[in-house]
Amino acid sequence: MKFKELLAKTKNVLADVGEKVVDAAGKATTTVVDVAGKATSTVVDATGKAAHVVANVADDAKDAFMDFTNLRSVRDRLVDTMLEATQDGNLSAEELAEFKTLQAKLEISDADMNEIKISVLKEVIKRATADGKVTTDEMKLIDELQKDLEIPTDTLQTDLEKIKALFIP
C-alpha cells in the first residue's frame, strides 16, 4: 500500500472514529441533561411536597392552638360564672343543673369539668384565706361547695388543712 492510500485510510478511520466519538459525546450529553432534568424535577417535586406537608402541619398546629385557646377561654368563663354563682354563699340545685347543661352544650368532658370544679373550689378557698382567717360562713360555703361539686376530700387535702389551721369558730 502506498503512503497516500494508507494516509487516506487513516483519515477515513479517524473520521469514522471522530464521528463515533462525537455521536457518543452527544448521547452522553443528552443522557446527562436528561438525568439532570429528572433530578431537578424530582427535587422540585420533593420540595413542593415537603412545602405542602409543612403547610399542612402548620395548619394543624394552628387549628390545635385555636381549639386549645377556645377551650381555655370557655373554661375560664365557666370558672368565672361558677365563682359568681358562689358569691351569695351557696350553689343552688338550679345553678348546678345549669352548669351540667352548659357542660353538655359546650361538650366539656367530665375530666375537664372536674378540673374546673376544683379550680372554682380552690379559688373560693384562696379568697376565704386571703385575710388570714376563715369564718364559719366561709367554712360552711367551702364544705357545701365541696359536696355540691362532688370533689373528693383527698383531692384538696393540703388546701383543707390550711383552712382548718385558719378556721375561727
Summary of the structure (lengths in Angstrom):
residues: 169
radius of gyration: 40.6
end to end distance: 135.5
largest distance: 136.1
contacts: 392
relative contact order: 0.06
helix: 86%
strand: 1%
